């Protein structure tokens, strides 16, 4: 995944602009367009400032994934996929538990049927 594409996706998710990010992380806004065209990764200091401004790990900006550790295991999370389904998750959270369980079971059954 391209660093700058992840940045753009994150900006959209956070409802923030390129101009805001450039001001917040102290770089020229044209750097984003240039980075997208070149599919490049910025220098470490800029990547750190961008990550800090967006309040995300640098690992996520570089790979599109982040790692979280539970008590029993380390899990790689594709944050881009999470963002894609964020509104669906929010809607599920607002349903009664009985409905969430039914939907979860239906999804599991459909996924098994595809195998």
Buried (B, 14 or more C-beta within 10 A) or exposed (E): BBBBBBBBBBBEBBEBEBEBBBEBBEBEEEBBEEBBEEEEBBEEEBBBBBBEBBEBBBBBBBBBBBEEEEEEEEEEEBBBEEBEEEEEEEEEEEEEEEEEEEBEEEEEEEEEEEE
